[in-house]
Amino acid sequence: MTINSALWLGQDGKKYGPYSEGDVRQWLADGTVAADALAWREGMPEWVPLSHLLAVAASEPPTDVPPAAGGYATAPLSAQPRDRVGLYEAERADFPPPPSLHWGLVLLLGMLTFGIFAIVWPFVQARWVRRIDERSKATVLLGAAFVCWLVGEITYFTGLTSTAGSPGLVAFGGLLLLVFLILYVVAYFAMAGSMRRRFSSAELPLEIGGITLFFFTLYYLQAQLSWLARWRKTGQTVPKASKAVFWVLFFLLTFFFAMLAAIAIPAYQDYVVRAQVTDSMVLATQAETAFSEFYRARHDVPMDNMAAGLVPNTSLTGKYVSSLDVSGGKITVAFNTLRASAVLRDKVLILTPTINAAGISWNCSAQSTVPNRDLPPSCRR
């Protein structure tokens, strides 16, 4: 192929080539290049439609006149040679290599590193997007998102595990975690927008679904980047980037975890309630001891906490017990704290003594509003 016989094709202010006349004629014949596509060869003063260039022999001698700036941007190519290395070789070479790690491997590495890799990799993606779009703010958004996540996690669990409980810290931590999710998703939509704008000049079939991106952010965008990495290397655009596989996995995992939750959640709730009732019995045992000593000394039952030698009922509290009241010949344990299980909250456990010659034994009375299965064995009716 001599220089003078080489053809150049133009689109969107850029030129592509050179190509041999035989290749271009073949592309024109099979429809991969439009007849009105602009074309130029060495020695021509301006760009002309491809059909005119191939049908009419140049009558002027070569003059080595370069193409006029922007002269080939007046009419875009209406068709492109899909899956051909040639036509977009120059444009593909201009693109920085995308991070091509398979999304499944990204997921696996995230699990093996306990989430550390999943924190680092979004910044790798954002850094590449920054190379194709200098205006991209994805890195800043991700940085702000992870700061909110870190501070939110610390604040939330500090408020949750503090001795007295701190609803304000819990609420503030939860708000920061919500801000993290918003910033994280916005960062990925910003990256997707930059990619669409950058690759629209190549008229690639880059299809980034908004709903899929919202739910699968890191992994879905990585599938798009792997697809672009293959296109940059081979020029091929089929098959398309993975999308349906995410929804298949999503529904399979949702079903699996729903089955586990249906089994595990009730069992865990029962365990929590039993543990909290058992913990409250430590306070109840103190009251039982004071009650018994009062009876042995006076052969009577105490009328209130003070008579039994205990602090006032609202001062005798615990993590799950809001008050313990000695009155009317019985002990009433109330569960009304923020840390108490929802099953126990606003409920009471009533303990009544059985007095005989051998001493005092304690039983849960029939008035107890705590579910029988959640009571310690000694209290069950």
Summary of the structure (lengths in Angstrom):
residues: 381
radius of gyration: 37.5
end to end distance: 98.9
largest distance: 130.5
contacts: 1112
relative contact order: 0.06
helix: 51%
strand: 12%
